[in-house]
Amino acid sequence: MPALRTLLAFLIAPISFGLVLLVISLLSSSMGIGIWALGFVAMIAYPLALVVGIPLFVVFRGRRLTGVATYSVVALIFSALLVSYFVIWPVVSQGEGVEAIFLPARLAQIAVMIFASFFTVFVFWLIARPDKTA
């Protein structure tokens, strides 16, 4: 049963934030944007789950680091990487000043990336419940 929960967690969690975006877009009558967002999230989330998520899960389970605090730290680190790649790097590479990071649109991007990271990690944790199988 724990293996089934883990498999379901790896199948559902990466797309969970995309599904939230799809529901929001359906409620706001912009289904095309929601489908695009779902595809974008899937394109990023599933490869990351394979390359980063599975190895981290195996290492954490082997070391008995299965609590919500460990997964919170991972979500924080992952959101920092997303923000660095999608917000900070474009600002720096285009030669914009640091103040450009604090524009309202970029702050909204940062907030969405932090929420998406924590949401995805906690959906995984709640489905897999690694703390119950360690």
C-alpha positions in Angstrom: 0.0 0.0 0.0 2.8 2.5 0.7 4.2 1.9 -2.7 0.9 2.6 -4.3 0.6 5.8 -2.4 4.1 6.8 -3.5 3.3 6.1 -7.1 0.0 8.0 -7.0 1.9 10.9 -5.3 4.5 11.0 -8.1 1.7 10.9 -10.7 -0.6 13.5 -9.1 1.6 16.0 -7.3 3.5 17.3 -10.3 0.3 18.3 -12.1 -1.6 19.5 -9.1 -0.7 23.1 -9.4 -1.5 23.0 -13.1 -4.9 21.7 -12.2 -5.4 24.6 -9.8 -4.6 27.0 -12.6 -7.0 25.2 -15.0 -9.8 25.4 -12.4 -9.1 29.1 -11.9 -9.2 29.7 -15.6 -12.4 27.8 -16.0 -14.0 30.0 -13.3 -12.8 33.1 -15.1 -13.9 31.9 -18.6 -10.5 31.7 -20.1 -10.1 28.0 -20.7 -7.4 28.4 -23.3 -5.0 30.0 -20.9 -5.8 27.3 -18.3 -5.0 24.5 -20.8 -1.8 26.3 -21.8 -0.8 26.7 -18.1 -1.6 23.0 -17.4 0.7 22.0 -20.3 3.4 24.3 -19.1 3.3 23.0 -15.6 3.3 19.4 -16.8 6.3 20.1 -19.1 8.3 21.4 -16.2 7.0 19.4 -13.3 7.2 15.8 -14.5 10.8 15.9 -15.7 11.8 17.6 -12.4 9.9 14.9 -10.5 11.9 12.2 -12.3 15.3 13.9 -12.1 15.0 15.6 -8.7 12.0 14.3 -6.9 12.5 10.5 -7.1 16.2 10.7 -6.0 15.4 13.1 -3.2 12.5 10.8 -2.0 14.8 7.8 -2.0 17.6 9.6 -0.1 15.2 11.2 2.4 13.4 7.9 3.0 16.7 6.1 3.5 17.9 8.6 6.0 14.5 8.8 7.7 14.0 12.5 6.8 10.3 12.1 6.1 8.7 14.8 8.2 6.9 17.9 6.9 9.8 20.1 8.0 12.2 18.3 5.6 9.7 18.7 2.8 9.2 22.4 3.7 12.9 23.0 3.3 12.9 21.3 -0.1 9.9 23.4 -1.2 11.8 26.5 -0.1 15.0 25.6 -1.9 13.0 24.6 -5.0 11.0 27.8 -5.1 14.3 29.8 -4.7 15.7 27.9 -7.8 12.5 28.7 -9.8 12.6 32.3 -8.8 16.3 32.5 -9.7 15.8 31.0 -13.1 12.5 32.6 -14.2 12.7 36.0 -12.5 16.2 37.0 -11.3 18.2 35.5 -14.2 16.2 37.4 -16.9 16.5 40.7 -15.0 20.3 40.3 -14.7 20.9 39.0 -18.2 18.9 41.9 -19.7 21.0 44.4 -17.7 18.0 45.7 -15.7 18.7 47.1 -12.3 17.9 45.1 -9.1 14.8 47.3 -8.6 13.2 45.6 -11.6 12.8 42.5 -9.5 10.4 44.5 -7.3 8.0 45.5 -10.0 4.5 44.3 -9.3 4.4 41.8 -12.1 7.6 40.2 -11.0 6.6 40.1 -7.4 3.4 38.3 -8.6 5.5 35.8 -10.5 7.6 35.2 -7.4 4.5 34.7 -5.2 3.1 32.2 -7.7 6.3 30.2 -7.9 6.6 30.0 -4.1 3.0 28.9 -3.8 3.4 26.4 -6.6 6.5 24.9 -5.1 4.9 24.5 -1.6 1.6 23.3 -3.0 3.2 20.6 -5.1 5.5 19.4 -2.4 2.7 19.2 0.2 0.3 17.5 -2.2 3.1 14.9 -2.7 3.7 14.6 1.1 0.0 14.3 1.9 -0.6 11.6 -0.7 2.6 9.6 -0.1 2.8 10.2 3.6 6.5 9.1 3.8 6.5 9.7 7.5 4.0 6.8 7.9 6.2 4.3 6.0 9.7 5.3 7.2 
